Structures are given as structure tokens and as C-alpha cells.
Amino acid sequence: MSHTAHIPSHRKPRRSASKLAVRAGVAGGVLSTLAMAGTASASPSAEPVAETTLEMPVLNLDLGAEVSSAVTVAAENTRFAAIEGELTAQEESARTGAAAEAKQAKEEAQKKADAEKKAKQEADRKAEAERSSRSTERTTLKSASAPQGTGTVSAPATGSAAAIVNFARAQVGKAYVMGGTGPSSFDCSGLVQAAYRQAGITLPRMSQAQSSAGTSVSLNALQPGDILYWGSKGSAYHVAIYVGGGKFVGAQNPSTGIVERNLSYDKPTGAVRVL
């Protein structure tokens, strides 16, 4: 085969550096041999050398392919490095962005929590104010509607009620006498009858009839001049006159005579209003 013979076009596996060096040495030896042969043939004293055809060994180095492969690898490595750098940058950017978003979310959550806490405190304050207001209202209503004799001062008597109350109080200290109608002694119904006479009102003589002479009223809504009774309405065994301020005046018994007492001293069963 001639040294100019066509090198096959198919790619062969890359060879190691040691194989390339061996083949380069072989090529160098061949070239040296050719040079020496040429020198011998040029010498005048040398004998003619028979014409021979030397066949050059095939140098299957494919250096261009090696270079191209190396360039390709370098390019691929560069491209991979660029891609890796871009991915790293993207990851770093993502981490930075996520951290910023997390910080913002935390700040917003804190603001929301603070706002909710403030709103709750305000609601609690209003609720407490409302409870206090309702408690005050209940106390006021209770004081206004509570049974007299608990220290609550009612409005002073006027008109006919004042005449009845003033007469009853003027009799305090006088004696209790069964069947007494005055002026020096009274029993319970005699005192009530005499007091109402001061207002121009004639009542029945006995306590049973007096206990049903007027309209029934609650002990929580008494007014001066109301008739108090003990026992059942219509069959009461004792009567007295409410004089306001949680007190009554009545002819209690022979031991005490006519006295002024708080309702708590002897709480009545009911009351009627004649005025």
C-alpha cells in the first residue's frame, strides 16, 4: 500500500497517549531509513541499487478527530458549568425570595395577631363597661322595687296620704286596748279607721274587712297610706298603716302599744291601696 493511500473514513476508538507515542516513534524510524537510502544512492562510488518500492506503514492517528473530540468535551463541560451556575443562581434567588416572603408573611401575621389582640381587649373593655352598667341598673331597679323596710326612703306623703300618715305617727306611744277607737287608746283596726277618717274616708271597723277594702298592691311597690295586713286577705288578724321609708305604724299589742317599726320587724302578708 502506498503512503498516500486513503485513510478509512470510519471513526476508530480514541487511543491512549502511550499508543500515539509508539506510532510516532515508528513513523520517525521509517523516515530515517528513507533518508539513509537516499544518501546511499546519491554516492558516486556506490553500486546501483535495485529499484524497490517501500511501503509506508499506515499512521492511523486521526489527530483531527482527537482535537475535535477534545474541543467538544471542553465545550460540553463549559455548557454544563454554565447551566450549573445558572441553576445555582436560580436556587439562591429562590432561597432569597422565599426568605423574603416568609419574613413578610411573619410580619403580616404578627400585625394581624396584634390587631386581633387589640380588638379583643377593646371588646372586653366594652363588655365590662356594659356589665357594670347593667349591674348599676339592676341595683337601682332592685332598690326601687325592693320591699320597703330595707332602708330605702320612699317619696314623702302628700295630700290625703300625708293626713293619714301624720295622724298615725302622732298616736305613737299611746296604749293598745282591745276595741279602742281613740282618742287615748286604740286597737289595730281602730287606729287604721281613725287615720283614714282624717282624709274623709270611712273604713269598716274590723281588720278582716279592712284587708279587702281596697286594691291589692305588691309589698315591693308600697306607697305611704297603704293598709298592711297579716293573715289572709279578707280574714286578716292584724292591720297597720305604711308611712313610707320602709316603716309602718300600728297598734301592736298591750305590751308595746302603738309603735313605728321597720317592715323587717314583722313582715306583713300583703297590702291594699284605698287612696
C-alpha positions as CSV (number, residue, x, y, z in Angstrom):
1,M,0.0,0.0,0.0
2,S,1.3,3.5,-0.8
3,H,2.0,6.0,1.9
4,T,-0.6,8.2,0.1
5,A,-3.3,5.6,0.4
6,H,-6.7,6.8,1.6
7,I,-7.2,6.5,5.3
8,P,-10.6,4.8,6.1
9,S,-13.3,7.2,6.9
10,H,-14.8,5.3,9.8
11,R,-14.0,6.6,13.3
12,K,-11.9,4.5,15.5
13,P,-11.8,4.5,19.2
14,R,-9.6,7.1,20.8
15,R,-6.2,5.8,21.6
16,S,-4.2,6.4,24.7
17,A,-1.2,8.7,24.8
18,S,1.2,5.7,25.0
19,K,-0.1,4.2,21.7
20,L,0.3,7.6,20.0
21,A,3.9,7.8,21.2
22,V,4.7,4.3,19.9
23,R,3.2,5.1,16.5
24,A,5.1,8.4,16.3
25,G,8.3,6.5,17.0
26,V,7.7,4.0,14.2
27,A,7.0,6.8,11.8
28,G,10.2,8.5,12.8
29,G,12.2,5.3,12.2
30,V,10.7,4.9,8.8
31,L,11.6,8.4,7.8
32,S,15.2,7.9,9.0
33,T,15.5,4.8,6.9
34,L,14.3,6.6,3.8
35,A,16.8,9.4,4.4
36,M,19.7,7.0,4.6
37,A,18.7,5.2,1.5
38,G,18.6,8.4,-0.4
39,T,22.0,9.3,0.8
40,A,23.5,6.0,-0.4
41,S,22.0,6.2,-3.8
42,A,23.5,9.7,-4.3
43,S,27.0,8.5,-3.7
44,P,29.1,8.0,-6.9
45,S,31.0,5.1,-5.7
46,A,28.0,3.2,-4.5
47,E,26.8,0.4,-6.6
48,P,23.4,0.7,-8.2
49,V,20.7,-0.3,-6.0
50,A,17.9,-2.2,-7.4
51,E,14.7,-0.2,-7.5
52,T,12.5,-1.2,-4.7
53,T,9.2,0.0,-3.6
54,L,8.9,0.8,0.1
55,E,5.5,0.6,1.6
56,M,4.9,3.2,4.4
57,P,3.2,1.9,7.5
58,V,-0.3,3.3,8.0
59,L,-0.4,6.0,10.6
60,N,-3.9,5.7,11.9
61,L,-3.6,8.6,14.3
62,D,-6.8,10.5,13.4
63,L,-5.4,13.6,15.2
64,G,-8.2,15.9,13.8
65,A,-10.8,13.7,15.4
66,E,-9.0,13.7,18.7
67,V,-8.8,17.5,18.7
68,S,-12.4,17.8,17.7
69,S,-13.4,15.4,20.4
70,A,-11.4,17.3,23.0
71,V,-13.0,20.6,21.8
72,T,-16.4,19.1,22.0
73,V,-15.8,17.8,25.5
74,A,-14.5,21.2,26.6
75,A,-17.5,22.9,25.1
76,E,-19.8,20.4,26.8
77,N,-18.0,21.0,30.1
78,T,-18.3,24.7,29.7
79,R,-22.0,24.4,28.8
80,F,-22.6,22.2,31.8
81,A,-20.7,24.6,34.1
82,A,-22.8,27.5,32.7
83,I,-26.0,25.5,33.3
84,E,-24.9,24.5,36.8
85,G,-24.0,28.1,37.6
86,E,-27.4,29.3,36.3
87,L,-29.2,26.7,38.4
88,T,-27.2,27.7,41.4
89,A,-28.1,31.3,40.8
90,Q,-31.7,30.4,40.4
91,E,-31.7,28.3,43.6
92,E,-30.0,31.2,45.5
93,S,-32.6,33.6,44.1
94,A,-35.4,31.3,45.1
95,R,-34.0,30.9,48.6
96,T,-33.6,34.7,48.9
97,G,-37.2,35.2,47.6
98,A,-38.6,32.5,49.9
99,A,-36.9,34.1,52.9
100,A,-38.2,37.5,52.0
101,E,-41.7,36.1,51.5
102,A,-41.5,34.2,54.8
103,K,-40.4,37.4,56.6
104,Q,-43.2,39.4,55.1
105,A,-45.7,36.7,55.9
106,K,-44.4,36.6,59.5
107,E,-44.7,40.4,59.8
108,E,-48.2,40.3,58.4
109,A,-49.2,37.5,60.8
110,Q,-47.8,39.5,63.7
111,K,-49.7,42.6,62.7
112,K,-52.9,40.6,62.4
113,A,-52.3,39.0,65.8
114,D,-51.7,42.4,67.3
115,A,-54.8,43.8,65.7
116,E,-56.9,40.9,66.9
117,K,-55.5,41.2,70.4
118,K,-56.3,44.9,70.4
119,A,-59.8,44.3,69.2
120,K,-60.3,41.6,71.9
121,Q,-59.1,44.0,74.6
122,E,-61.5,46.7,73.3
123,A,-64.4,44.2,73.2
124,D,-63.6,43.0,76.7
125,R,-63.4,46.6,77.9
126,K,-66.8,47.4,76.3
127,A,-68.3,44.2,77.7
128,E,-67.0,45.1,81.2
129,A,-68.5,48.6,80.9
130,E,-71.8,47.1,79.8
131,R,-71.8,44.6,82.7
132,S,-71.0,47.4,85.1
133,S,-73.8,49.5,83.6
134,R,-76.3,46.6,83.8
135,S,-75.2,45.9,87.4
136,T,-75.9,49.5,88.3
137,E,-79.3,49.4,86.6
138,R,-80.2,46.2,88.4
139,T,-79.1,47.7,91.7
140,T,-81.2,50.8,91.0
141,L,-84.3,48.8,90.0
142,K,-83.9,46.5,92.9
143,S,-83.6,49.4,95.3
144,A,-86.7,51.0,93.7
145,S,-88.8,47.7,93.8
146,A,-87.4,46.1,96.9
147,P,-89.8,45.7,99.9
148,Q,-89.7,48.8,102.0
149,G,-88.1,48.5,105.4
150,T,-84.6,47.7,103.9
151,G,-83.5,51.3,104.4
152,T,-85.0,52.7,101.1
153,V,-86.6,56.1,101.6
154,S,-89.8,56.5,99.7
155,A,-91.3,59.8,98.5
156,P,-92.9,61.8,101.3
157,A,-96.6,61.5,101.6
158,T,-98.8,64.3,100.2
159,G,-102.4,65.2,100.2
160,S,-104.7,62.6,101.8
161,A,-101.8,60.2,102.3
162,A,-100.0,62.9,104.3
163,A,-103.0,63.4,106.5
164,I,-103.3,59.7,107.2
165,V,-99.6,59.2,107.9
166,N,-99.3,62.3,110.1
167,F,-102.2,61.2,112.3
168,A,-100.9,57.7,112.7
169,R,-97.4,58.9,113.7
170,A,-99.0,61.3,116.2
171,Q,-100.5,58.3,118.0
172,V,-97.2,56.6,118.6
173,G,-96.7,55.8,122.3
174,K,-100.4,55.6,123.1
175,A,-101.8,52.4,124.6
176,Y,-103.2,49.4,122.9
177,V,-106.6,48.5,124.1
178,M,-108.8,45.8,122.5
179,G,-111.8,47.5,120.9
180,G,-110.2,51.0,121.3
181,T,-111.1,53.7,118.7
182,G,-109.3,56.7,120.3
183,P,-108.5,59.2,121.2
184,S,-106.3,58.0,124.1
185,S,-106.1,54.3,123.1
186,F,-106.6,52.1,120.0
187,D,-106.6,48.6,118.8
188,C,-105.1,47.9,115.3
189,S,-108.2,48.3,113.2
190,G,-109.4,51.2,115.4
191,L,-106.2,53.1,114.6
192,V,-106.5,52.5,110.9
193,Q,-110.1,53.6,110.8
194,A,-109.4,56.8,112.7
195,A,-106.4,57.7,110.5
196,Y,-108.4,57.3,107.3
197,R,-111.1,59.5,108.8
198,Q,-108.6,62.3,108.7
199,A,-108.7,62.1,104.9
200,G,-112.5,61.9,104.8
201,I,-112.6,58.2,104.1
202,T,-114.8,55.8,106.1
203,L,-113.4,52.3,106.5
204,P,-115.0,49.2,108.0
205,R,-114.3,48.7,111.7
206,M,-112.8,45.2,111.6
207,S,-109.4,44.2,110.3
208,Q,-110.9,41.4,108.2
209,A,-113.0,43.9,106.2
210,Q,-110.2,46.5,106.0
211,S,-107.8,43.9,104.4
212,S,-110.1,43.7,101.4
213,A,-111.3,47.3,101.3
214,G,-109.0,48.5,98.5
215,T,-106.9,47.2,95.6
216,S,-104.2,44.7,96.3
217,V,-100.6,46.0,95.8
218,S,-97.2,44.4,96.0
219,L,-95.1,44.8,99.0
220,N,-92.4,45.9,96.6
221,A,-94.5,48.9,95.4
222,L,-95.9,50.3,98.6
223,Q,-96.9,54.0,99.0
224,P,-97.5,56.0,102.2
225,G,-101.0,55.5,103.4
226,D,-101.4,51.9,102.1
227,I,-103.0,49.4,104.6
228,L,-100.8,46.5,105.6
229,Y,-102.4,43.2,106.8
230,W,-101.2,40.0,108.4
231,G,-103.0,36.8,107.6
232,S,-105.2,36.1,104.5
233,K,-106.9,38.9,102.6
234,G,-110.5,39.2,103.8
235,S,-109.7,37.3,107.0
236,A,-106.7,39.2,108.3
237,Y,-106.0,39.1,112.1
238,H,-103.9,42.4,112.2
239,V,-103.6,45.7,110.2
240,A,-101.4,48.7,110.2
241,I,-100.5,51.8,108.1
242,Y,-97.5,52.1,105.8
243,V,-95.9,55.5,106.5
244,G,-93.0,55.4,104.0
245,G,-89.3,54.9,104.4
246,G,-89.8,51.1,104.8
247,K,-91.8,51.7,108.1
248,F,-95.3,51.2,109.4
249,V,-97.3,52.5,112.4
250,G,-99.6,50.1,114.1
251,A,-101.2,49.2,117.4
252,Q,-99.3,46.0,118.0
253,N,-100.3,44.6,121.4
254,P,-100.9,45.6,125.0
255,S,-97.2,45.3,125.7
256,T,-95.8,47.6,123.0
257,G,-98.8,49.9,122.4
258,I,-98.7,52.0,119.3
259,V,-95.3,51.9,117.7
260,E,-93.4,52.7,114.5
261,R,-91.4,49.8,113.1
262,N,-89.5,48.7,110.1
263,L,-91.2,46.2,107.9
264,S,-88.5,43.7,108.7
265,Y,-89.6,43.8,112.4
266,D,-92.8,42.0,111.5
267,K,-93.2,41.5,107.7
268,P,-96.8,41.8,106.6
269,T,-98.6,39.3,104.4
270,G,-100.0,41.8,101.9
271,A,-101.3,45.3,101.3
272,V,-104.2,47.2,99.9
273,R,-104.5,50.7,98.5
274,V,-107.6,52.7,99.2
275,L,-106.5,56.2,98.1
